[in-house]
């Protein structure tokens, strides 16, 4: 999508921590559309380029998640995280989630997402050379 904009170039969807932080902050972004500006917050206007860049990043992340062939339970876990819940909150407050299993499931989901992105980039590189 927006692979030519500056913010998009700085986001690495092959990086576990990057994807993790995007997932954790998706609900915050969707609810408020605020951006940090020093110690205050300024509302991002929908026509602002940063807003557009973030929408493109989250759209591509959503597509990547769908292409990652995750289990139904992993998808439910990611949806909870993207809704604003932390992993520790989930395993402490949701009946069907145990601590070790939840942490492992989240780690596997992140790795699958990263691997799917690596595969996509490898295919794109192959297409460029042929």
Secondary structure, DSSP 8 states (H G I E B T S, - for coil): --TTSHHHHH--TT-HHHHHHHHHHHHHHHHH-EEEETTEEEE--TTSHHHHHHHHHHHHHHHHHHHT---HHHHHHHHHHHTT--HHHHHHH-TT--HHHHHHHHHHHHHHHHHHHHHHHHHHHHHHH-
